[in-house]
Amino acid sequence: MDTREKILQAAAEMLAEDMAAKLSVRAVAARAGVSVGSLRFHFPTQRALQDSLLARIYEHLLPGDAIRDRTLPPRERLLNCLRQVLAPLGTREDARTAWGTVYRAFIEPEPTEEVRAAYLRFEREAERRVEHWLTVLEEEGAVSPGQHTRNLRFLLTVLNGLSVERALPSGESVLIAETETLNAAVDHVLSTGPAPPAGPARP
């Protein structure tokens, strides 16, 4: 295993043990058994290390680049990408376990700078992935230009809401309701025109 892989593996182990781990350069270097200088050679900044690790984790969980599969129409590709994000979460007990981990790492503790930074690492990688989907679809003319920010926040909000629903008790099939929501979300994004001008605030 080369030095870069040793460093990423050590950082992944630390993150698996504690999702809010700071992943400081010194701590990761010590865990990997390499010098700080060697780590800096491969990852000049702490953020470079964090971003590389999260990109690796996402690629492992969500292999391939479904948005570029031109054998399918844009609508099906975007749907598949959204499903890929939700699939690793599982349903019922698996989803509850996953959300319990998130709660203990980011919601239950005091919102210190360290906790905030750890959460923002995950958020940044999620935003990067959805931004990539939207960029590809815009290049093909399937998404209106200039709507990235609005569509990005909308899709991330939908994914967050659906992931929570998977963990909650339900009297109906969670996946059937989820499919309907995903279809509505994709239809909205693919038909989105320019944002309407803000009207006067209501009293």
VOLO-720974 format. One line per 3 residues: for each residue x, y, z of N, C-alpha, C. Coordinates in pm, 1 decimal. Layout:
N
X:Y:Z:X:Y:Z:X:Y:Z | ... $
END
This chain:
203
85.3:-119.5:0.0:0.0:0.0:0.0:89.2:125.0:0.0 | 62.7:217.3:-92.8:147.9:336.5:-98.1:108.6:434.3:13.2 | 191.4:536.1:30.6:174.6:629.5:142.6:39.3:700.1:137.8 $
-1.9:742.7:19.2:-128.7:814.5:7.8:-245.1:726.6:54.8 | -242.5:599.0:14.4:-349.2:507.8:54.4:-345.9:481.4:204.6 | -225.6:470.2:260.9:-213.5:450.1:405.7:-275.1:566.8:481.7 $
-251.6:687.4:430.9:-306.1:806.9:496.8:-458.7:807.7:488.4 | -512.5:779.4:369.4:-658.3:778.1:353.2:-722.7:668.2:436.7 | -657.2:553.5:445.0:-712.1:444.4:525.1:-714.1:481.2:672.7 $
-605.6:543.7:719.6:-600.2:585.5:859.6:-709.7:687.4:889.6 | -728.4:783.8:800.1:-831.9:886.1:820.1:-971.1:823.2:818.8 | -991.6:725.7:730.3:-1121.4:657.4:722.6:-1150.3:582.1:851.7 $
-1048.3:517.8:908.0:-1066.0:445.6:1034.3:-1102.8:541.3:1146.7 | -1037.0:657.4:1149.1:-1067.7:756.7:1252.6:-1210.3:808.3:1237.6 | -1254.2:829.2:1113.7:-1388.7:879.1:1088.7:-1492.7:773.4:1123.7 $
-1461.1:645.6:1099.0:-1553.4:537.5:1131.8:-1572.8:527.5:1283.4 | -1467.5:558.2:1358.4:-1474.8:552.7:1504.0:-1548.1:673.0:1561.7 | -1538.0:787.1:1493.4:-1601.5:909.9:1540.2:-1630.1:999.5:1420.8 $
-1758.9:1011.3:1383.1:-1795.6:1089.0:1264.7:-1755.7:1235.0:1276.4 | -1743.5:1283.9:1399.7:-1706.9:1424.1:1419.5:-1557.1:1440.9:1442.4 | -1480.3:1338.6:1412.2:-1335.5:1345.8:1432.5:-1277.5:1464.3:1355.7 $
-1184.1:1534.2:1418.3:-1127.5:1654.8:1357.6:-1036.0:1622.9:1239.6 | -976.7:1501.6:1240.7:-883.3:1460.1:1135.5:-769.5:1561.0:1120.4 | -707.3:1594.3:1233.3:-593.1:1685.0:1227.3:-477.3:1616.7:1155.2 $
-392.2:1697.1:1093.7:-279.3:1643.9:1018.0:-191.2:1556.5:1106.8 | -161.2:1602.9:1227.7:-73.2:1527.5:1317.2:-136.2:1395.6:1360.1 | -266.1:1399.3:1393.0:-332.9:1277.7:1439.0:-340.8:1173.4:1327.6 $
-373.8:1216.7:1207.8:-384.0:1121.9:1095.3:-246.1:1067.5:1060.0 | -144.8:1152.7:1060.9:-8.6:1108.0:1030.1:36.9:1003.0:1130.1 | 8.1:1026.9:1258.0:47.0:930.8:1361.4:-25.9:797.8:1341.8 $
-155.0:805.3:1309.0:-234.4:683.1:1288.5:-182.5:604.9:1168.2 | -140.7:676.5:1063.9:-92.6:611.3:941.6:52.7:565.7:953.7 | 122.9:614.7:1055.9:262.8:577.7:1071.8:354.2:647.1:972.1 $
317.7:770.8:935.8:400.4:847.6:842.5:432.8:982.0:906.3 | 528.8:1052.0:850.3:564.5:1183.0:903.3:462.5:1288.0:859.2 | 457.0:1397.6:934.9:369.1:1507.5:897.4:410.3:1563.0:761.1 $
539.0:1569.8:735.2:587.4:1618.7:606.6:541.1:1532.4:491.7 | 542.6:1399.8:512.7:497.0:1307.9:409.1:348.1:1327.3:382.0 | 269.8:1346.4:488.9:125.9:1368.8:471.1:103.4:1499.8:395.8 $
178.7:1603.8:433.4:163.0:1733.6:367.3:199.2:1726.0:218.7 | 289.9:1637.5:183.9:328.1:1622.5:43.5:207.9:1576.1:-38.8 | 131.9:1480.6:16.1:15.6:1427.5:-55.6:-109.3:1513.8:-37.4 $
-121.7:1576.2:79.7:-239.0:1658.1:112.2:-189.4:1787.6:176.8 | -167.9:1892.1:97.0:-106.7:2016.5:148.4:-183.6:2082.9:262.0 | -315.9:2062.1:266.2:-395.7:2124.6:371.6:-486.7:2020.2:435.5 $
-535.6:2053.0:552.7:-629.2:1963.9:621.8:-756.1:1946.4:537.9 | -799.4:2053.1:474.8:-920.5:2043.4:392.2:-897.7:1951.8:272.2 | -779.1:1955.6:212.2:-749.7:1867.5:99.1:-760.5:1721.6:141.5 $
-711.2:1691.8:261.4:-720.7:1555.5:314.4:-866.5:1516.8:336.8 | -942.4:1605.5:401.0:-1082.6:1577.8:430.2:-1164.3:1558.9:302.3 | -1142.4:1646.4:205.0:-1218.2:1637.3:80.0:-1184.1:1509.5:3.5 $
-1057.1:1471.9:2.0:-1016.3:1350.0:-68.1:-1077.2:1227.1:-1.6 | -1079.3:1228.4:131.7:-1136.4:1115.1:204.3:-1285.7:1103.6:177.3 | -1358.7:1214.0:186.3:-1502.7:1208.3:165.0:-1536.8:1171.4:21.3 $
-1459.0:1220.1:-74.0:-1481.2:1181.6:-213.3:-1463.2:1031.1:-229.2 | -1361.6:975.4:-162.4:-1337.8:830.9:-168.5:-1453.7:752.9:-107.1 | -1505.5:801.8:5.7:-1618.1:734.7:71.2:-1741.7:736.4:-18.0 $
-1770.1:850.6:-78.9:-1886.4:860.8:-166.5:-1872.6:770.7:-289.0 | -1752.6:762.5:-344.2:-1731.4:676.5:-460.6:-1751.3:530.5:-424.2 | -1714.3:493.9:-301.2:-1733.2:355.8:-255.6:-1881.1:325.7:-236.9 $
-1954.6:420.8:-177.0:-2096.7:399.9:-153.0:-2178.5:413.0:-280.9 | -2135.5:502.2:-370.4:-2211.6:531.8:-491.1:-2120.6:517.9:-613.0 | -2085.6:394.2:-648.2:-1990.7:374.7:-758.6:-2048.2:418.9:-892.8 $
-1956.2:453.3:-982.7:-1999.5:491.6:-1117.0:-2050.9:634.4:-1121.3 | -2088.2:677.4:-1239.3:-2138.0:813.3:-1259.4:-2266.4:802.3:-1340.4 | -2374.8:770.0:-1268.7:-2502.4:740.8:-1334.9:-2554.6:856.4:-1418.6 $
-2515.7:979.0:-1384.6:-2569.2:1094.3:-1457.1:-2516.8:1099.3:-1600.0 | -2405.2:1031.9:-1629.6:-2347.5:1033.4:-1764.4:-2388.4:912.6:-1848.6 | -2479.6:831.4:-1797.8:-2525.6:714.1:-1873.2:-2625.1:759.0:-1979.6 $
-2573.5:792.2:-2097.5:-2657.6:849.4:-2203.6:-2753.9:748.0:-2264.9 | -2748.4:622.4:-2219.9:-2846.0:524.8:-2270.8:-2983.4:551.3:-2210.4 | -2988.2:634.9:-2105.4:-3114.6:668.5:-2040.6:-3144.1:816.3:-2059.0 $
-3272.0:854.2:-2061.8:-3306.3:996.4:-2072.3:-3267.2:1069.6:-1944.2 | -3251.0:1201.4:-1951.1:-3210.2:1279.7:-1833.9:-3294.6:1254.5:-1709.1 | -3425.8:1241.6:-1728.4:-3514.5:1222.2:-1613.7:-3479.3:1094.8:-1537.5 $
-3458.4:984.3:-1610.0:-3426.2:857.5:-1545.2:-3289.7:861.6:-1478.9 | -3196.8:932.3:-1542.0:-3062.4:941.0:-1484.6:-3063.6:1016.6:-1352.0 | -3135.7:1128.3:-1348.0:-3141.3:1205.4:-1224.2:-3212.7:1124.9:-1115.0 $
-3318.5:1055.2:-1151.9:-3387.8:968.6:-1055.1:-3292.7:863.7:-998.4 | -3216.0:800.6:-1085.6:-3122.9:697.4:-1040.8:-3017.3:753.9:-947.3 | -2970.8:874.4:-975.7:-2870.8:937.7:-888.7:-2928.3:962.5:-749.6 $
-3050.8:1011.4:-744.0:-3115.0:1035.8:-615.2:-3136.5:905.6:-538.9 | -3177.8:801.6:-609.5:-3197.2:671.2:-544.6:-3065.6:615.6:-491.6 | -2956.6:639.1:-565.3:-2826.0:590.7:-521.2:-2784.9:652.6:-388.8 $
-2820.9:778.0:-367.3:-2786.5:844.0:-241.8:-2864.2:783.6:-125.7 | -2991.4:752.8:-147.7:-3076.9:702.0:-40.2:-3055.2:553.5:-12.3 | -3018.4:477.0:-113.3:-3009.4:331.8:-99.3:-2919.2:284.6:15.1 $
-2797.5:338.6:31.7:-2710.9:288.0:139.0:-2768.2:307.3:279.0 | -2863.1:400.7:293.4:-2922.4:427.6:424.1:-3006.9:310.3:473.0 | -3063.8:233.4:379.1:-3152.8:124.8:417.9:-3286.7:179.4:464.0 $
-3368.5:94.6:523.1:-3498.6:135.8:575.3:-3514.9:82.7:717.5 | -3617.2:132.1:784.2:-3651.7:90.9:919.7:-3530.5:87.1:1013.2 | -3493.8:-32.5:1062.2:-3388.8:-40.8:1164.3:-3255.4:13.1:1114.4 $
-3220.1:-18.0:989.6:-3094.1:32.4:934.6:-3093.9:184.9:930.2 | -3205.6:241.5:885.1:-3215.1:387.9:875.8:-3213.5:450.8:1014.3 | -3279.8:387.4:1111.1:-3278.9:441.2:1247.8:-3137.4:440.5:1305.4 $
-3064.6:331.4:1278.8:-2926.6:322.7:1327.7:-2841.0:433.0:1265.5 | -2857.1:452.9:1134.3:-2778.3:555.0:1064.8:-2809.7:693.7:1118.9 | -2938.5:724.0:1137.3:-2974.7:856.4:1187.0:-2937.9:873.9:1333.3 $
-2937.6:763.7:1409.5:-2892.3:771.8:1548.0:-2746.2:813.5:1554.7 | -2666.6:760.3:1461.6:-2525.1:796.3:1455.4:-2508.4:944.3:1421.9 | -2586.6:991.1:1325.4:-2580.3:1133.0:1287.0:-2623.0:1221.5:1404.3 $
-2727.6:1180.8:1473.5:-2776.8:1259.8:1587.3:-2669.8:1272.1:1694.6 | -2607.5:1159.8:1729.8:-2506.2:1161.6:1836.0:-2382.4:1240.9:1795.8 | -2353.3:1242.7:1665.4:-2232.4:1311.9:1619.5:-2253.4:1462.3:1601.8 $
-2371.6:1503.1:1550.0:-2387.0:1642.5:1508.1:-2500.4:1720.6:1573.5 | -2599.0:1652.2:1631.1:-2715.1:1723.0:1686.5:-2710.8:1728.3:1839.2 | -2679.9:1616.3:1899.7:-2676.9:1609.4:2046.2:-2565.5:1694.0:2108.7 $
-2443.8:1694.6:2053.0:-2335.9:1772.5:2116.0:-2359.4:1923.1:2103.0 | -2289.4:1997.7:2185.2:-2289.8:2142.6:2170.7:-2232.6:2177.0:2032.8 | -2289.6:2277.4:1965.9:-2243.1:2310.9:1829.2:-2109.7:2384.8:1830.1 $
-2005.4:2315.1:1872.1:-1872.6:2375.0:1874.3:-1821.1:2393.0:1732.0 | -1713.3:2468.3:1718.7:-1653.4:2489.4:1587.0:-1608.1:2356.4:1526.8 | -1560.4:2266.9:1611.9:-1514.0:2136.3:1564.5:-1628.9:2053.1:1508.8 $
-1741.7:2051.7:1580.7:-1859.6:1976.9:1533.9:-1911.8:2038.8:1404.4 | -1917.0:2171.7:1400.4:-1965.1:2241.8:1280.9:-1876.6:2210.5:1160.1 | -1746.2:2212.2:1180.4:-1653.4:2184.8:1070.8:-1668.5:2042.1:1020.1 $
-1688.4:1948.1:1113.6:-1704.3:1808.7:1074.4:-1830.6:1790.5:990.4 | -1941.0:1855.2:1032.3:-2065.0:1843.4:955.7:-2051.5:1907.9:818.5 | -1985.0:2023.1:812.6:-1970.8:2094.3:685.9:-1889.7:2014.0:584.4 $
-1799.4:1927.6:632.2:-1726.0:1841.3:539.6:-1822.0:1752.3:462.2 | -1916.2:1690.9:534.3:-2013.6:1602.8:469.5:-2106.7:1682.9:378.5 | -2150.2:1797.6:425.4:-2240.3:1880.4:345.5:-2173.8:1925.9:216.6 $
-2047.0:1962.8:225.7:-1973.7:2010.4:107.8:-1962.9:1901.8:1.2 | -1938.2:1779.3:44.2:-1926.8:1670.5:-53.1:-2062.4:1639.1:-116.4 | -2169.6:1644.8:-37.1:-2304.0:1623.0:-91.9:-2336.6:1731.3:-194.0 $
-2304.0:1855.2:-163.3:-2329.6:1964.5:-257.0:-2249.0:1947.0:-385.1 | -2124.3:1904.1:-371.8:-2039.5:1883.6:-489.7:-2100.0:1778.7:-583.2 | -2153.1:1672.4:-524.9:-2208.8:1565.6:-606.7:-2334.4:1611.7:-681.1 $
-2426.1:1679.1:-611.3:-2549.2:1725.1:-676.2:-2517.1:1833.6:-779.1 | -2421.1:1919.6:-748.4:-2378.2:2022.1:-844.0:-2328.3:1957.7:-973.2 | -2257.7:1847.4:-959.9:-2208.8:1774.9:-1078.0:-2325.9:1725.9:-1162.9 $
-2426.5:1667.6:-1100.8:-2543.1:1620.6:-1177.1:-2606.4:1735.6:-1254.0 | -2628.0:1845.7:-1184.4:-2695.5:1959.6:-1246.8:-2612.4:2019.1:-1359.7 | -2480.6:2020.6:-1344.0:-2393.4:2074.0:-1448.2:-2402.7:1989.3:-1574.3 $
-2399.4:1857.0:-1558.3:-2409.4:1766.7:-1673.4:-2542.7:1787.7:-1745.3 | -2650.5:1795.2:-1668.6:-2783.0:1810.6:-1729.3:-2799.5:1947.4:-1795.0 | -2736.9:2049.0:-1736.8:-2744.0:2181.5:-1798.3:-2669.1:2182.8:-1930.7 $
-2553.6:2115.2:-1936.1:-2476.0:2107.5:-2060.3:-2556.4:2040.5:-2171.1 | -2645.5:1949.7:-2132.8:-2729.6:1880.4:-2231.3:-2857.0:1957.7:-2263.1 | -2881.0:2066.8:-2191.8:-3001.9:2145.0:-2215.1:-3124.3:2092.4:-2143.3 $
-3104.6:1998.1:-2049.0:-3219.0:1939.5:-1978.7:-3261.0:2023.2:-1858.3 | -3170.0:2107.9:-1808.9:-3198.8:2194.4:-1694.5:-3173.8:2338.4:-1735.6 | -3263.2:2427.4:-1694.3:-3248.5:2568.9:-1729.2:-3120.8:2625.0:-1669.0 $
-3045.3:2703.4:-1746.0:-2922.2:2763.6:-1691.8:-2953.1:2865.9:-1582.8 | -2858.3:2880.9:-1493.2:-2871.5:2981.8:-1389.4:-2958.0:2942.7:-1271.3 | -2994.6:2813.1:-1263.1:-3082.2:2770.0:-1153.6:-3011.9:2674.6:-1057.2 $
-2879.7:2664.6:-1068.9:-2806.5:2566.1:-988.3:-2831.3:2581.0:-838.5 | -2817.1:2701.6:-787.7:-2827.7:2720.7:-642.9:-2964.8:2680.3:-591.9 | -3068.4:2722.6:-663.4:-3205.1:2689.9:-621.2:-3230.7:2540.2:-629.3 $
-3190.3:2477.3:-741.8:-3212.8:2334.7:-758.3:-3127.4:2251.3:-663.4 | -3006.7:2298.3:-637.7:-2917.4:2227.8:-546.0:-2978.0:2220.5:-406.8 | -3021.0:2335.4:-353.8:-3080.3:2336.3:-220.4:-3209.6:2255.6:-217.2 $
-3288.1:2265.0:-322.8:-3414.4:2190.6:-328.3:-3389.6:2039.9:-322.7 | -3298.7:1989.4:-405.7:-3273.5:1845.2:-408.9:-3212.2:1794.9:-278.6 | -3122.3:1872.8:-220.2:-3063.6:1830.6:-92.4:-3168.7:1828.3:18.2 $
-3260.9:1923.5:15.6:-3368.4:1925.5:115.2:-3459.2:1804.9:98.9 | -3490.9:1770.4:-26.2:-3572.9:1652.3:-52.7:-3503.0:1525.3:-2.9 | -3375.0:1512.2:-33.4:-3300.0:1393.6:9.9:-3293.0:1384.4:162.1 $
-3269.0:1497.0:227.4:-3264.6:1495.9:374.0:-3398.4:1453.8:433.1 | -3506.5:1510.1:378.9:-3639.2:1475.5:429.1:-3672.3:1328.8:408.2 | -3642.5:1276.5:290.5:-3671.9:1135.9:261.8:-3587.0:1042.1:346.8 $
-3463.0:1081.6:372.9:-3377.9:995.4:454.8:-3431.4:987.0:598.0 | -3486.3:1097.2:649.2:-3546.7:1094.8:782.7:-3672.6:1009.3:781.0 | -3754.0:1021.9:676.5:-3876.7:942.1:666.5:-3848.2:792.8:670.1 $
-3734.9:752.2:613.5:-3700.3:610.3:615.6:-3681.9:557.9:758.2 | -3644.0:646.6:848.9:-3618.2:604.9:986.9:-3741.2:615.6:1076.6 | -3846.7:682.5:1029.0:-3965.1:704.8:1111.8:-4068.0:593.8:1093.5 $
-4150.8:569.1:1196.7:-4258.2:469.3:1181.7:-4355.4:515.7:1074.2 | -4406.6:422.6:996.5:-4498.1:459.4:887.9:-4603.7:351.9:870.1 | -4725.0:395.8:835.0:-4834.3:302.1:812.9:-4844.4:258.3:668.6 $
-4758.9:311.7:581.2:-4761.4:274.3:440.5:-4619.8:243.2:393.8 | -4609.2:196.6:272.1:-4477.6:164.4:218.3:-4395.8:292.5:203.3 | -4284.8:298.5:274.6:-4199.5:416.1:267.6:-4144.0:432.6:126.3 $
-4107.6:322.9:62.8:-4044.1:331.0:-68.1:-4141.7:374.6:-176.8 | -4271.7:336.8:-164.0:-4370.7:381.5:-262.7:-4389.2:533.0:-251.2 | -4404.9:581.4:-128.9:-4420.9:725.2:-107.7:-4294.4:799.0:-151.2 $
-4178.9:739.1:-125.0:-4051.2:800.9:-162.3:-4040.0:813.0:-313.8 | -4082.0:710.1:-385.8:-4075.4:712.8:-532.0:-4161.1:825.6:-588.5 | -4280.2:843.3:-531.3:-4367.6:951.2:-577.1:-4302.3:1087.8:-553.9 $
-4239.1:1104.5:-437.9:-4173.1:1231.4:-406.2:-4054.5:1256.3:-498.5 | -3974.7:1153.2:-522.7:-3859.4:1168.1:-611.2:-3902.9:1203.9:-752.9 | -4008.1:1141.0:-800.0:-4058.9:1173.6:-933.9:-4103.9:1318.6:-941.7 $
-4172.8:1364.7:-837.9:-4219.4:1503.7:-836.5:-4100.9:1599.7:-830.9 | -3998.1:1564.6:-752.9:-3880.1:1650.6:-740.6:-3806.4:1660.7:-873.5 | -3788.8:1548.2:-941.4:-3718.9:1548.1:-1069.9:-3798.2:1626.6:-1174.1 $
-3929.0:1607.8:-1176.9:-4011.8:1683.2:-1271.2:-3998.2:1833.5:-1246.7 | -3992.5:1872.0:-1119.6:-3978.8:2014.1:-1086.5:-3845.5:2069.2:-1136.5 | -3737.2:1997.0:-1110.0:-3604.4:2045.2:-1148.9:-3591.0:2053.6:-1300.0 $
-3642.5:1955.5:-1371.1:-3627.1:1954.1:-1516.3:-3719.1:2053.9:-1586.2 | -3818.8:2103.9:-1513.9:-3909.9:2201.2:-1576.4:-3891.1:2340.7:-1518.6 | -3792.4:2356.3:-1431.3:-3773.3:2483.8:-1362.0:-3729.1:2593.3:-1458.4 $
-3801.2:2701.4:-1456.4:-3760.5:2820.2:-1532.9:-3695.6:2919.7:-1438.8 | -3677.1:3042.3:-1483.2:-3617.6:3144.4:-1395.2:-3700.0:3164.3:-1270.7 | -3636.3:3193.9:-1160.1:-3707.3:3217.8:-1034.7:-3795.7:3341.5:-1048.8 $
-3918.4:3335.2:-999.4:-4007.0:3452.0:-1008.7:-3953.1:3565.2:-923.1 | -3979.4:3689.9:-963.6:-3931.7:3802.7:-882.9:-3999.6:3800.3:-746.2 | -3926.2:3841.7:-646.4:-3981.2:3844.2:-510.8:-4089.9:3950.7:-503.4 $
-4204.8:3910.1:-452.2:-4314.3:4005.4:-436.5:-4303.4:4079.8:-305.4 | -4392.2:4173.9:-281.8:-4389.3:4247.5:-154.0:-4415.9:4154.4:-37.3 | -4346.3:4177.4:72.6:-4364.9:4093.2:189.7:-4503.5:4114.7:247.5 $
-4565.0:4004.2:288.7:-4698.4:4017.0:350.5:-4683.5:4060.5:495.3 | -4777.7:4137.3:541.5:-4769.6:4181.6:682.7:-4789.5:4064.4:776.2 $
END
